[in-house]
Amino acid sequence: MNIEKKKNSPALFVRQVRQELQKVTWPQRRDTFISSGIVILLIILFSLFFLLTDQIWSFVIKQIINFGTGF
């Protein structure tokens, strides 16, 4: 397998990067804010869910341990 590495000049690289960036479809500001809001809301909801789940399991396990030790 003979793979030859091409050596590109830094100027050519920058030119190619600029050409590729012109092809990108950037989201509108409104779309970015809506997506960010949804992500933040989901983080809060999942955090509350896992906090509640952890508290319930902690309570249940403590009750089982206390029952097993005879209070």
CHARMM-style PDB file with segment names, atoms N, HN, CA, C and O in Angstrom:
ATOM      1  N   MET     1       0.846  -1.171   0.000  1.00  0.00      PROA
ATOM      2  CA  MET     1       0.000   0.000   0.000  1.00  0.00      PROA
ATOM      3  C   MET     1       0.891   1.234   0.000  1.00  0.00      PROA
ATOM      4  O   MET     1       1.604   1.498   0.968  1.00  0.00      PROA
ATOM      5  N   ASN     2       0.844   1.962  -1.062  1.00  0.00      PROA
ATOM      6  HN  ASN     2       0.265   1.748  -1.848  1.00  0.00      PROA
ATOM      7  CA  ASN     2       1.700   3.128  -1.211  1.00  0.00      PROA
ATOM      8  C   ASN     2       0.844   4.387  -1.124  1.00  0.00      PROA
ATOM      9  O   ASN     2       0.150   4.756  -2.072  1.00  0.00      PROA
ATOM     10  N   ILE     3       0.909   5.021   0.012  1.00  0.00      PROA
ATOM     11  HN  ILE     3       1.472   4.721   0.782  1.00  0.00      PROA
ATOM     12  CA  ILE     3       0.154   6.258   0.205  1.00  0.00      PROA
ATOM     13  C   ILE     3       1.154   7.395   0.303  1.00  0.00      PROA
ATOM     14  O   ILE     3       1.996   7.440   1.200  1.00  0.00      PROA
ATOM     15  N   GLU     4       1.038   8.292  -0.629  1.00  0.00      PROA
ATOM     16  HN  GLU     4       0.354   8.255  -1.357  1.00  0.00      PROA
ATOM     17  CA  GLU     4       1.927   9.450  -0.615  1.00  0.00      PROA
ATOM     18  C   GLU     4       1.191  10.627   0.002  1.00  0.00      PROA
ATOM     19  O   GLU     4       0.047  10.918  -0.345  1.00  0.00      PROA
ATOM     20  N   LYS     5       1.859  11.287   0.908  1.00  0.00      PROA
ATOM     21  HN  LYS     5       2.789  11.051   1.190  1.00  0.00      PROA
ATOM     22  CA  LYS     5       1.260  12.465   1.527  1.00  0.00      PROA
ATOM     23  C   LYS     5       1.559  13.685   0.676  1.00  0.00      PROA
ATOM     24  O   LYS     5       2.708  13.971   0.338  1.00  0.00      PROA
ATOM     25  N   LYS     6       0.502  14.389   0.343  1.00  0.00      PROA
ATOM     26  HN  LYS     6      -0.431  14.157   0.618  1.00  0.00      PROA
ATOM     27  CA  LYS     6       0.705  15.637  -0.389  1.00  0.00      PROA
ATOM     28  C   LYS     6       1.059  16.724   0.613  1.00  0.00      PROA
ATOM     29  O   LYS     6       0.495  16.791   1.706  1.00  0.00      PROA
ATOM     30  N   LYS     7       1.974  17.549   0.234  1.00  0.00      PROA
ATOM     31  HN  LYS     7       2.432  17.494  -0.653  1.00  0.00      PROA
ATOM     32  CA  LYS     7       2.310  18.676   1.092  1.00  0.00      PROA
ATOM     33  C   LYS     7       1.651  19.910   0.509  1.00  0.00      PROA
ATOM     34  O   LYS     7       2.006  20.375  -0.574  1.00  0.00      PROA
ATOM     35  N   ASN     8       0.677  20.433   1.255  1.00  0.00      PROA
ATOM     36  HN  ASN     8       0.389  20.055   2.135  1.00  0.00      PROA
ATOM     37  CA  ASN     8      -0.017  21.652   0.841  1.00  0.00      PROA
ATOM     38  C   ASN     8       0.564  22.835   1.592  1.00  0.00      PROA
ATOM     39  O   ASN     8       0.992  22.715   2.739  1.00  0.00      PROA
ATOM     40  N   SER     9       0.570  23.943   0.944  1.00  0.00      PROA
ATOM     41  HN  SER     9       0.222  24.040   0.012  1.00  0.00      PROA
ATOM     42  CA  SER     9       1.056  25.143   1.610  1.00  0.00      PROA
ATOM     43  C   SER     9      -0.024  25.646   2.579  1.00  0.00      PROA
ATOM     44  O   SER     9      -1.209  25.385   2.373  1.00  0.00      PROA
ATOM     45  N   PRO    10       0.376  26.355   3.615  1.00  0.00      PROA
ATOM     46  CA  PRO    10      -0.606  26.909   4.552  1.00  0.00      PROA
ATOM     47  C   PRO    10      -1.615  27.834   3.864  1.00  0.00      PROA
ATOM     48  O   PRO    10      -2.783  27.865   4.254  1.00  0.00      PROA
ATOM     49  N   ALA    11      -1.187  28.577   2.859  1.00  0.00      PROA
ATOM     50  HN  ALA    11      -0.239  28.551   2.543  1.00  0.00      PROA
ATOM     51  CA  ALA    11      -2.092  29.477   2.153  1.00  0.00      PROA
ATOM     52  C   ALA    11      -3.171  28.688   1.412  1.00  0.00      PROA
ATOM     53  O   ALA    11      -4.336  29.084   1.402  1.00  0.00      PROA
ATOM     54  N   LEU    12      -2.787  27.588   0.801  1.00  0.00      PROA
ATOM     55  HN  LEU    12      -1.840  27.266   0.810  1.00  0.00      PROA
ATOM     56  CA  LEU    12      -3.756  26.734   0.107  1.00  0.00      PROA
ATOM     57  C   LEU    12      -4.746  26.135   1.102  1.00  0.00      PROA
ATOM     58  O   LEU    12      -5.946  26.067   0.835  1.00  0.00      PROA
ATOM     59  N   PHE    13      -4.238  25.710   2.232  1.00  0.00      PROA
ATOM     60  HN  PHE    13      -3.263  25.766   2.449  1.00  0.00      PROA
ATOM     61  CA  PHE    13      -5.101  25.154   3.269  1.00  0.00      PROA
ATOM     62  C   PHE    13      -6.142  26.180   3.717  1.00  0.00      PROA
ATOM     63  O   PHE    13      -7.329  25.863   3.799  1.00  0.00      PROA
ATOM     64  N   VAL    14      -5.710  27.395   4.003  1.00  0.00      PROA
ATOM     65  HN  VAL    14      -4.746  27.653   3.937  1.00  0.00      PROA
ATOM     66  CA  VAL    14      -6.630  28.458   4.440  1.00  0.00      PROA
ATOM     67  C   VAL    14      -7.662  28.734   3.357  1.00  0.00      PROA
ATOM     68  O   VAL    14      -8.836  28.930   3.669  1.00  0.00      PROA
ATOM     69  N   ARG    15      -7.258  28.755   2.108  1.00  0.00      PROA
ATOM     70  HN  ARG    15      -6.304  28.595   1.854  1.00  0.00      PROA
ATOM     71  CA  ARG    15      -8.174  28.982   0.992  1.00  0.00      PROA
ATOM     72  C   ARG    15      -9.236  27.875   0.926  1.00  0.00      PROA
ATOM     73  O   ARG    15     -10.419  28.145   0.720  1.00  0.00      PROA
ATOM     74  N   GLN    16      -8.795  26.639   1.102  1.00  0.00      PROA
ATOM     75  HN  GLN    16      -7.834  26.419   1.269  1.00  0.00      PROA
ATOM     76  CA  GLN    16      -9.729  25.518   1.067  1.00  0.00      PROA
ATOM     77  C   GLN    16     -10.703  25.552   2.245  1.00  0.00      PROA
ATOM     78  O   GLN    16     -11.882  25.231   2.098  1.00  0.00      PROA
ATOM     79  N   VAL    17     -10.205  25.937   3.387  1.00  0.00      PROA
ATOM     80  HN  VAL    17      -9.247  26.198   3.506  1.00  0.00      PROA
ATOM     81  CA  VAL    17     -11.078  26.048   4.561  1.00  0.00      PROA
ATOM     82  C   VAL    17     -12.133  27.118   4.323  1.00  0.00      PROA
ATOM     83  O   VAL    17     -13.304  26.900   4.636  1.00  0.00      PROA
ATOM     84  N   ARG    18     -11.754  28.254   3.784  1.00  0.00      PROA
ATOM     85  HN  ARG    18     -10.803  28.431   3.530  1.00  0.00      PROA
ATOM     86  CA  ARG    18     -12.712  29.325   3.498  1.00  0.00      PROA
ATOM     87  C   ARG    18     -13.764  28.858   2.501  1.00  0.00      PROA
ATOM     88  O   ARG    18     -14.944  29.173   2.657  1.00  0.00      PROA
ATOM     89  N   GLN    19     -13.355  28.111   1.481  1.00  0.00      PROA
ATOM     90  HN  GLN    19     -12.397  27.854   1.355  1.00  0.00      PROA
ATOM     91  CA  GLN    19     -14.301  27.597   0.494  1.00  0.00      PROA
ATOM     92  C   GLN    19     -15.303  26.643   1.146  1.00  0.00      PROA
ATOM     93  O   GLN    19     -16.494  26.683   0.838  1.00  0.00      PROA
ATOM     94  N   GLU    20     -14.830  25.805   2.027  1.00  0.00      PROA
ATOM     95  HN  GLU    20     -13.862  25.772   2.278  1.00  0.00      PROA
ATOM     96  CA  GLU    20     -15.727  24.867   2.696  1.00  0.00      PROA
ATOM     97  C   GLU    20     -16.682  25.594   3.642  1.00  0.00      PROA
ATOM     98  O   GLU    20     -17.855  25.233   3.740  1.00  0.00      PROA
ATOM     99  N   LEU    21     -16.187  26.608   4.332  1.00  0.00      PROA
ATOM    100  HN  LEU    21     -15.235  26.902   4.253  1.00  0.00      PROA
ATOM    101  CA  LEU    21     -17.051  27.361   5.249  1.00  0.00      PROA
ATOM    102  C   LEU    21     -18.149  28.110   4.513  1.00  0.00      PROA
ATOM    103  O   LEU    21     -19.213  28.347   5.085  1.00  0.00      PROA
ATOM    104  N   GLN    22     -17.924  28.486   3.273  1.00  0.00      PROA
ATOM    105  HN  GLN    22     -17.060  28.294   2.808  1.00  0.00      PROA
ATOM    106  CA  GLN    22     -18.957  29.154   2.489  1.00  0.00      PROA
ATOM    107  C   GLN    22     -20.081  28.190   2.124  1.00  0.00      PROA
ATOM    108  O   GLN    22     -21.193  28.627   1.830  1.00  0.00      PROA
ATOM    109  N   LYS    23     -19.811  26.897   2.139  1.00  0.00      PROA
ATOM    110  HN  LYS    23     -18.908  26.542   2.378  1.00  0.00      PROA
ATOM    111  CA  LYS    23     -20.821  25.894   1.809  1.00  0.00      PROA
ATOM    112  C   LYS    23     -21.729  25.568   2.998  1.00  0.00      PROA
ATOM    113  O   LYS    23     -22.793  24.975   2.826  1.00  0.00      PROA
ATOM    114  N   VAL    24     -21.307  25.955   4.198  1.00  0.00      PROA
ATOM    115  HN  VAL    24     -20.442  26.437   4.339  1.00  0.00      PROA
ATOM    116  CA  VAL    24     -22.048  25.611   5.412  1.00  0.00      PROA
ATOM    117  C   VAL    24     -23.324  26.432   5.493  1.00  0.00      PROA
ATOM    118  O   VAL    24     -23.322  27.634   5.228  1.00  0.00      PROA
ATOM    119  N   THR    25     -24.416  25.768   5.861  1.00  0.00      PROA
ATOM    120  HN  THR    25     -24.418  24.792   6.076  1.00  0.00      PROA
ATOM    121  CA  THR    25     -25.677  26.450   6.118  1.00  0.00      PROA
ATOM    122  C   THR    25     -25.763  26.688   7.625  1.00  0.00      PROA
ATOM    123  O   THR    25     -25.966  25.748   8.393  1.00  0.00      PROA
ATOM    124  N   TRP    26     -25.610  27.924   8.039  1.00  0.00      PROA
ATOM    125  HN  TRP    26     -25.445  28.687   7.415  1.00  0.00      PROA
ATOM    126  CA  TRP    26     -25.612  28.257   9.451  1.00  0.00      PROA
ATOM    127  C   TRP    26     -27.044  28.435   9.940  1.00  0.00      PROA
ATOM    128  O   TRP    26     -27.875  28.971   9.208  1.00  0.00      PROA
ATOM    129  N   PRO    27     -27.354  27.996  11.164  1.00  0.00      PROA
ATOM    130  CA  PRO    27     -28.717  28.166  11.684  1.00  0.00      PROA
ATOM    131  C   PRO    27     -28.996  29.632  12.013  1.00  0.00      PROA
ATOM    132  O   PRO    27     -28.091  30.420  12.289  1.00  0.00      PROA
ATOM    133  N   GLN    28     -30.286  29.959  11.972  1.00  0.00      PROA
ATOM    134  HN  GLN    28     -31.021  29.318  11.748  1.00  0.00      PROA
ATOM    135  CA  GLN    28     -30.698  31.314  12.338  1.00  0.00      PROA
ATOM    136  C   GLN    28     -30.541  31.493  13.843  1.00  0.00      PROA
ATOM    137  O   GLN    28     -30.484  30.519  14.594  1.00  0.00      PROA
ATOM    138  N   ARG    29     -30.471  32.743  14.270  1.00  0.00      PROA
ATOM    139  HN  ARG    29     -30.517  33.534  13.661  1.00  0.00      PROA
ATOM    140  CA  ARG    29     -30.314  33.050  15.694  1.00  0.00      PROA
ATOM    141  C   ARG    29     -31.468  32.469  16.503  1.00  0.00      PROA
ATOM    142  O   ARG    29     -31.270  31.939  17.597  1.00  0.00      PROA
ATOM    143  N   ARG    30     -32.672  32.573  15.955  1.00  0.00      PROA
ATOM    144  HN  ARG    30     -32.833  33.002  15.066  1.00  0.00      PROA
ATOM    145  CA  ARG    30     -33.867  32.079  16.655  1.00  0.00      PROA
ATOM    146  C   ARG    30     -33.772  30.570  16.864  1.00  0.00      PROA
ATOM    147  O   ARG    30     -34.083  30.075  17.947  1.00  0.00      PROA
ATOM    148  N   ASP    31     -33.349  29.843  15.848  1.00  0.00      PROA
ATOM    149  HN  ASP    31     -33.096  30.245  14.968  1.00  0.00      PROA
ATOM    150  CA  ASP    31     -33.206  28.391  15.959  1.00  0.00      PROA
ATOM    151  C   ASP    31     -32.180  28.010  17.024  1.00  0.00      PROA
ATOM    152  O   ASP    31     -32.375  27.050  17.770  1.00  0.00      PROA
ATOM    153  N   THR    32     -31.108  28.755  17.086  1.00  0.00      PROA
ATOM    154  HN  THR    32     -30.950  29.534  16.479  1.00  0.00      PROA
ATOM    155  CA  THR    32     -30.069  28.488  18.080  1.00  0.00      PROA
ATOM    156  C   THR    32     -30.603  28.693  19.490  1.00  0.00      PROA
ATOM    157  O   THR    32     -30.347  27.878  20.376  1.00  0.00      PROA
ATOM    158  N   PHE    33     -31.354  29.790  19.707  1.00  0.00      PROA
ATOM    159  HN  PHE    33     -31.562  30.453  18.987  1.00  0.00      PROA
ATOM    160  CA  PHE    33     -31.915  30.061  21.031  1.00  0.00      PROA
ATOM    161  C   PHE    33     -32.944  29.006  21.417  1.00  0.00      PROA
ATOM    162  O   PHE    33     -32.977  28.576  22.570  1.00  0.00      PROA
ATOM    163  N   ILE    34     -33.776  28.586  20.488  1.00  0.00      PROA
ATOM    164  HN  ILE    34     -33.749  28.935  19.551  1.00  0.00      PROA
ATOM    165  CA  ILE    34     -34.782  27.565  20.785  1.00  0.00      PROA
ATOM    166  C   ILE    34     -34.100  26.238  21.138  1.00  0.00      PROA
ATOM    167  O   ILE    34     -34.476  25.586  22.113  1.00  0.00      PROA
ATOM    168  N   SER    35     -33.114  25.847  20.357  1.00  0.00      PROA
ATOM    169  HN  SER    35     -32.808  26.377  19.566  1.00  0.00      PROA
ATOM    170  CA  SER    35     -32.396  24.599  20.635  1.00  0.00      PROA
ATOM    171  C   SER    35     -31.685  24.665  21.989  1.00  0.00      PROA
ATOM    172  O   SER    35     -31.697  23.696  22.748  1.00  0.00      PROA
ATOM    173  N   SER    36     -31.076  25.792  22.284  1.00  0.00      PROA
ATOM    174  HN  SER    36     -31.066  26.579  21.667  1.00  0.00      PROA
ATOM    175  CA  SER    36     -30.384  25.941  23.568  1.00  0.00      PROA
ATOM    176  C   SER    36     -31.376  25.880  24.717  1.00  0.00      PROA
ATOM    177  O   SER    36     -31.099  25.263  25.746  1.00  0.00      PROA
ATOM    178  N   GLY    37     -32.526  26.514  24.550  1.00  0.00      PROA
ATOM    179  HN  GLY    37     -32.751  27.015  23.715  1.00  0.00      PROA
ATOM    180  CA  GLY    37     -33.564  26.493  25.587  1.00  0.00      PROA
ATOM    181  C   GLY    37     -34.064  25.088  25.847  1.00  0.00      PROA
ATOM    182  O   GLY    37     -34.264  24.700  26.998  1.00  0.00      PROA
ATOM    183  N   ILE    38     -34.269  24.322  24.789  1.00  0.00      PROA
ATOM    184  HN  ILE    38     -34.106  24.636  23.854  1.00  0.00      PROA
ATOM    185  CA  ILE    38     -34.724  22.942  24.937  1.00  0.00      PROA
ATOM    186  C   ILE    38     -33.681  22.104  25.667  1.00  0.00      PROA
ATOM    187  O   ILE    38     -34.020  21.302  26.538  1.00  0.00      PROA
ATOM    188  N   VAL    39     -32.422  22.289  25.313  1.00  0.00      PROA
ATOM    189  HN  VAL    39     -32.147  22.940  24.606  1.00  0.00      PROA
ATOM    190  CA  VAL    39     -31.347  21.535  25.972  1.00  0.00      PROA
ATOM    191  C   VAL    39     -31.299  21.883  27.462  1.00  0.00      PROA
ATOM    192  O   VAL    39     -31.189  20.985  28.297  1.00  0.00      PROA
ATOM    193  N   ILE    40     -31.378  23.156  27.802  1.00  0.00      PROA
ATOM    194  HN  ILE    40     -31.467  23.885  27.124  1.00  0.00      PROA
ATOM    195  CA  ILE    40     -31.332  23.573  29.206  1.00  0.00      PROA
ATOM    196  C   ILE    40     -32.530  23.021  29.966  1.00  0.00      PROA
ATOM    197  O   ILE    40     -32.382  22.532  31.086  1.00  0.00      PROA
ATOM    198  N   LEU    41     -33.719  23.093  29.363  1.00  0.00      PROA
ATOM    199  HN  LEU    41     -33.839  23.490  28.453  1.00  0.00      PROA
ATOM    200  CA  LEU    41     -34.925  22.563  29.995  1.00  0.00      PROA
ATOM    201  C   LEU    41     -34.805  21.059  30.238  1.00  0.00      PROA
ATOM    202  O   LEU    41     -35.156  20.577  31.315  1.00  0.00      PROA
ATOM    203  N   LEU    42     -34.316  20.321  29.253  1.00  0.00      PROA
ATOM    204  HN  LEU    42     -34.030  20.713  28.378  1.00  0.00      PROA
ATOM    205  CA  LEU    42     -34.160  18.875  29.426  1.00  0.00      PROA
ATOM    206  C   LEU    42     -33.127  18.536  30.490  1.00  0.00      PROA
ATOM    207  O   LEU    42     -33.298  17.569  31.232  1.00  0.00      PROA
ATOM    208  N   ILE    43     -32.064  19.316  30.572  1.00  0.00      PROA
ATOM    209  HN  ILE    43     -31.926  20.102  29.969  1.00  0.00      PROA
ATOM    210  CA  ILE    43     -31.060  19.090  31.623  1.00  0.00      PROA
ATOM    211  C   ILE    43     -31.696  19.260  32.997  1.00  0.00      PROA
ATOM    212  O   ILE    43     -31.455  18.456  33.898  1.00  0.00      PROA
ATOM    213  N   ILE    44     -32.504  20.299  33.160  1.00  0.00      PROA
ATOM    214  HN  ILE    44     -32.700  20.951  32.428  1.00  0.00      PROA
ATOM    215  CA  ILE    44     -33.174  20.537  34.446  1.00  0.00      PROA
ATOM    216  C   ILE    44     -34.147  19.400  34.759  1.00  0.00      PROA
ATOM    217  O   ILE    44     -34.168  18.895  35.881  1.00  0.00      PROA
ATOM    218  N   LEU    45     -34.957  18.994  33.771  1.00  0.00      PROA
ATOM    219  HN  LEU    45     -34.940  19.405  32.859  1.00  0.00      PROA
ATOM    220  CA  LEU    45     -35.929  17.923  33.999  1.00  0.00      PROA
ATOM    221  C   LEU    45     -35.250  16.598  34.348  1.00  0.00      PROA
ATOM    222  O   LEU    45     -35.668  15.911  35.280  1.00  0.00      PROA
ATOM    223  N   PHE    46     -34.213  16.242  33.608  1.00  0.00      PROA
ATOM    224  HN  PHE    46     -33.873  16.799  32.851  1.00  0.00      PROA
ATOM    225  CA  PHE    46     -33.508  14.993  33.905  1.00  0.00      PROA
ATOM    226  C   PHE    46     -32.808  15.060  35.256  1.00  0.00      PROA
ATOM    227  O   PHE    46     -32.751  14.061  35.972  1.00  0.00      PROA
ATOM    228  N   SER    47     -32.280  16.217  35.609  1.00  0.00      PROA
ATOM    229  HN  SER    47     -32.326  17.028  35.027  1.00  0.00      PROA
ATOM    230  CA  SER    47     -31.635  16.371  36.923  1.00  0.00      PROA
ATOM    231  C   SER    47     -32.646  16.146  38.043  1.00  0.00      PROA
ATOM    232  O   SER    47     -32.361  15.453  39.019  1.00  0.00      PROA
ATOM    233  N   LEU    48     -33.829  16.739  37.894  1.00  0.00      PROA
ATOM    234  HN  LEU    48     -34.061  17.302  37.101  1.00  0.00      PROA
ATOM    235  CA  LEU    48     -34.879  16.551  38.904  1.00  0.00      PROA
ATOM    236  C   LEU    48     -35.338  15.095  38.961  1.00  0.00      PROA
ATOM    237  O   LEU    48     -35.569  14.555  40.043  1.00  0.00      PROA
ATOM    238  N   PHE    49     -35.469  14.464  37.797  1.00  0.00      PROA
ATOM    239  HN  PHE    49     -35.282  14.903  36.919  1.00  0.00      PROA
ATOM    240  CA  PHE    49     -35.866  13.051  37.761  1.00  0.00      PROA
ATOM    241  C   PHE    49     -34.858  12.187  38.501  1.00  0.00      PROA
ATOM    242  O   PHE    49     -35.243  11.355  39.323  1.00  0.00      PROA
ATOM    243  N   PHE    50     -33.571  12.372  38.220  1.00  0.00      PROA
ATOM    244  HN  PHE    50     -33.259  13.048  37.552  1.00  0.00      PROA
ATOM    245  CA  PHE    50     -32.557  11.541  38.866  1.00  0.00      PROA
ATOM    246  C   PHE    50     -32.423  11.873  40.350  1.00  0.00      PROA
ATOM    247  O   PHE    50     -32.126  10.985  41.149  1.00  0.00      PROA
ATOM    248  N   LEU    51     -32.633  13.118  40.730  1.00  0.00      PROA
ATOM    249  HN  LEU    51     -32.874  13.840  40.080  1.00  0.00      PROA
ATOM    250  CA  LEU    51     -32.629  13.480  42.148  1.00  0.00      PROA
ATOM    251  C   LEU    51     -33.765  12.769  42.871  1.00  0.00      PROA
ATOM    252  O   LEU    51     -33.552  12.185  43.933  1.00  0.00      PROA
ATOM    253  N   LEU    52     -34.968  12.813  42.305  1.00  0.00      PROA
ATOM    254  HN  LEU    52     -35.140  13.288  41.442  1.00  0.00      PROA
ATOM    255  CA  LEU    52     -36.120  12.155  42.906  1.00  0.00      PROA
ATOM    256  C   LEU    52     -35.911  10.641  42.974  1.00  0.00      PROA
ATOM    257  O   LEU    52     -36.187  10.025  44.003  1.00  0.00      PROA
ATOM    258  N   THR    53     -35.433  10.047  41.903  1.00  0.00      PROA
ATOM    259  HN  THR    53     -35.209  10.548  41.067  1.00  0.00      PROA
ATOM    260  CA  THR    53     -35.178   8.610  41.881  1.00  0.00      PROA
ATOM    261  C   THR    53     -34.141   8.219  42.932  1.00  0.00      PROA
ATOM    262  O   THR    53     -34.301   7.214  43.626  1.00  0.00      PROA
ATOM    263  N   ASP    54     -33.092   9.006  43.045  1.00  0.00      PROA
ATOM    264  HN  ASP    54     -32.962   9.822  42.482  1.00  0.00      PROA
ATOM    265  CA  ASP    54     -32.048   8.728  44.033  1.00  0.00      PROA
ATOM    266  C   ASP    54     -32.604   8.823  45.446  1.00  0.00      PROA
ATOM    267  O   ASP    54     -32.290   7.986  46.292  1.00  0.00      PROA
ATOM    268  N   GLN    55     -33.423   9.829  45.709  1.00  0.00      PROA
ATOM    269  HN  GLN    55     -33.678  10.509  45.021  1.00  0.00      PROA
ATOM    270  CA  GLN    55     -33.997   9.997  47.046  1.00  0.00      PROA
ATOM    271  C   GLN    55     -34.930   8.832  47.399  1.00  0.00      PROA
ATOM    272  O   GLN    55     -34.915   8.348  48.531  1.00  0.00      PROA
ATOM    273  N   ILE    56     -35.731   8.388  46.445  1.00  0.00      PROA
ATOM    274  HN  ILE    56     -35.743   8.782  45.526  1.00  0.00      PROA
ATOM    275  CA  ILE    56     -36.648   7.273  46.691  1.00  0.00      PROA
ATOM    276  C   ILE    56     -35.867   6.003  46.986  1.00  0.00      PROA
ATOM    277  O   ILE    56     -36.155   5.305  47.958  1.00  0.00      PROA
ATOM    278  N   TRP    57     -34.861   5.696  46.136  1.00  0.00      PROA
ATOM    279  HN  TRP    57     -34.627   6.263  45.346  1.00  0.00      PROA
ATOM    280  CA  TRP    57     -34.071   4.488  46.363  1.00  0.00      PROA
ATOM    281  C   TRP    57     -33.302   4.561  47.685  1.00  0.00      PROA
ATOM    282  O   TRP    57     -33.169   3.553  48.380  1.00  0.00      PROA
ATOM    283  N   SER    58     -32.807   5.720  48.027  1.00  0.00      PROA
ATOM    284  HN  SER    58     -32.915   6.539  47.463  1.00  0.00      PROA
ATOM    285  CA  SER    58     -32.088   5.894  49.291  1.00  0.00      PROA
ATOM    286  C   SER    58     -33.019   5.608  50.470  1.00  0.00      PROA
ATOM    287  O   SER    58     -32.638   4.922  51.419  1.00  0.00      PROA
ATOM    288  N   PHE    59     -34.231   6.134  50.403  1.00  0.00      PROA
ATOM    289  HN  PHE    59     -34.541   6.691  49.633  1.00  0.00      PROA
ATOM    290  CA  PHE    59     -35.211   5.911  51.469  1.00  0.00      PROA
ATOM    291  C   PHE    59     -35.554   4.429  51.581  1.00  0.00      PROA
ATOM    292  O   PHE    59     -35.583   3.877  52.681  1.00  0.00      PROA
ATOM    293  N   VAL    60     -35.812   3.788  50.449  1.00  0.00      PROA
ATOM    294  HN  VAL    60     -35.788   4.237  49.555  1.00  0.00      PROA
ATOM    295  CA  VAL    60     -36.181   2.369  50.448  1.00  0.00      PROA
ATOM    296  C   VAL    60     -35.049   1.519  51.011  1.00  0.00      PROA
ATOM    297  O   VAL    60     -35.301   0.629  51.824  1.00  0.00      PROA
ATOM    298  N   ILE    61     -33.832   1.766  50.606  1.00  0.00      PROA
ATOM    299  HN  ILE    61     -33.628   2.489  49.946  1.00  0.00      PROA
ATOM    300  CA  ILE    61     -32.698   0.971  51.087  1.00  0.00      PROA
ATOM    301  C   ILE    61     -32.476   1.190  52.582  1.00  0.00      PROA
ATOM    302  O   ILE    61     -32.164   0.242  53.303  1.00  0.00      PROA
ATOM    303  N   LYS    62     -32.634   2.426  53.055  1.00  0.00      PROA
ATOM    304  HN  LYS    62     -32.887   3.196  52.470  1.00  0.00      PROA
ATOM    305  CA  LYS    62     -32.496   2.684  54.500  1.00  0.00      PROA
ATOM    306  C   LYS    62     -33.574   1.943  55.286  1.00  0.00      PROA
ATOM    307  O   LYS    62     -33.305   1.416  56.365  1.00  0.00      PROA
ATOM    308  N   GLN    63     -34.788   1.901  54.749  1.00  0.00      PROA
ATOM    309  HN  GLN    63     -35.006   2.329  53.872  1.00  0.00      PROA
ATOM    310  CA  GLN    63     -35.866   1.180  55.436  1.00  0.00      PROA
ATOM    311  C   GLN    63     -35.570  -0.317  55.488  1.00  0.00      PROA
ATOM    312  O   GLN    63     -35.825  -0.965  56.503  1.00  0.00      PROA
ATOM    313  N   ILE    64     -35.037  -0.862  54.407  1.00  0.00      PROA
ATOM    314  HN  ILE    64     -34.830  -0.335  53.583  1.00  0.00      PROA
ATOM    315  CA  ILE    64     -34.694  -2.293  54.384  1.00  0.00      PROA
ATOM    316  C   ILE    64     -33.590  -2.586  55.390  1.00  0.00      PROA
ATOM    317  O   ILE    64     -33.648  -3.593  56.096  1.00  0.00      PROA
ATOM    318  N   ILE    65     -32.581  -1.713  55.465  1.00  0.00      PROA
ATOM    319  HN  ILE    65     -32.534  -0.895  54.892  1.00  0.00      PROA
ATOM    320  CA  ILE    65     -31.481  -1.910  56.413  1.00  0.00      PROA
ATOM    321  C   ILE    65     -31.983  -1.801  57.840  1.00  0.00      PROA
ATOM    322  O   ILE    65     -31.616  -2.608  58.694  1.00  0.00      PROA
ATOM    323  N   ASN    66     -32.830  -0.797  58.105  1.00  0.00      PROA
ATOM    324  HN  ASN    66     -33.127  -0.142  57.411  1.00  0.00      PROA
ATOM    325  CA  ASN    66     -33.371  -0.632  59.460  1.00  0.00      PROA
ATOM    326  C   ASN    66     -34.254  -1.820  59.844  1.00  0.00      PROA
ATOM    327  O   ASN    66     -34.229  -2.257  60.995  1.00  0.00      PROA
ATOM    328  N   PHE    67     -35.018  -2.337  58.916  1.00  0.00      PROA
ATOM    329  HN  PHE    67     -35.038  -1.982  57.981  1.00  0.00      PROA
ATOM    330  CA  PHE    67     -35.867  -3.510  59.188  1.00  0.00      PROA
ATOM    331  C   PHE    67     -35.002  -4.723  59.499  1.00  0.00      PROA
ATOM    332  O   PHE    67     -35.321  -5.513  60.387  1.00  0.00      PROA
ATOM    333  N   GLY    68     -33.908  -4.863  58.762  1.00  0.00      PROA
ATOM    334  HN  GLY    68     -33.649  -4.221  58.041  1.00  0.00      PROA
ATOM    335  CA  GLY    68     -33.023  -6.014  58.966  1.00  0.00      PROA
ATOM    336  C   GLY    68     -32.244  -5.957  60.266  1.00  0.00      PROA
ATOM    337  O   GLY    68     -31.903  -6.999  60.827  1.00  0.00      PROA
ATOM    338  N   THR    69     -31.954  -4.759  60.757  1.00  0.00      PROA
ATOM    339  HN  THR    69     -32.231  -3.912  60.302  1.00  0.00      PROA
ATOM    340  CA  THR    69     -31.188  -4.639  62.007  1.00  0.00      PROA
ATOM    341  C   THR    69     -32.115  -4.617  63.224  1.00  0.00      PROA
ATOM    342  O   THR    69     -31.641  -4.615  64.360  1.00  0.00      PROA
ATOM    343  N   GLY    70     -33.397  -4.600  63.003  1.00  0.00      PROA
ATOM    344  HN  GLY    70     -33.782  -4.601  62.080  1.00  0.00      PROA
ATOM    345  CA  GLY    70     -34.334  -4.606  64.124  1.00  0.00      PROA
ATOM    346  C   GLY    70     -34.530  -3.233  64.728  1.00  0.00      PROA
ATOM    347  O   GLY    70     -34.824  -3.109  65.917  1.00  0.00      PROA
ATOM    348  N   PHE    71     -34.372  -2.224  63.936  1.00  0.00      PROA
ATOM    349  HN  PHE    71     -34.133  -2.324  62.970  1.00  0.00      PROA
ATOM    350  CA  PHE    71     -34.551  -0.808  64.322  1.00  0.00      PROA
ATOM    351  C   PHE    71     -33.494  -0.446  65.282  1.00  0.00      PROA
ATOM    352  OT1 PHE    71     -33.445   0.694  65.744  1.00  0.00      PROA
TER     353      PHE     71
END
